[in-house]
Amino acid sequence: MVQPAVRSNASHVLDTLIEWGAGLLYGLSVLFVFGLGIRATAYLGYHLINAKTYSGILTLLDPVMFLMMLAELLHTLALTIRTHHLPLRPLLALIFMALVRHAVVLTSTASLATMGAAATALGLALLTVLLIKIPTHDAD
C-alpha cells in the first residue's frame, strides 16, 4: 500500500506566502488602475472646461478612451480572478478600444491618407468581425 505524501509545515507556509503575494499584486494593480482613472478624469474635467475649439474637444476623446480601457482591464482582471481563466472576448474588446483610441489620435494629429491609418482601419474591421463571431460565454 502506497502512503500519501505528507506535506511539511514549510510547504504550507510557502503556499500561504504565495497566495498573499498574489493577492497583494492584484490589490496593487487595482489601486494603480483606480489612480490612473482618477488622474485621467481630473485631466478630462480641467481640459473640457478650458477647451475652446473642435480640435481641443477631439483631443479630449483620448483620455475618455483611456478610462474605458482601464474599466475593461479591471473587468477582465475581475473575471480572471473569479473564474481562474483568461476570457478572450474582454481582451479583444480591450484591443478594440486601444485601436479606436489610436484612430482618434490619428484623426487629431495626422493625415488619414497614410499606411498607419489604413492599418488601423483594417485592424478595426477585423476585430469587429472577431468580436461579432466569437460566441459569448458565461464568464464574458
Summary of the structure (lengths in Angstrom):
residues: 140
radius of gyration: 21.5
end to end distance: 46.0
largest distance: 81.9
contacts: 338
relative contact order: 0.09
helix: 80%
strand: 0%
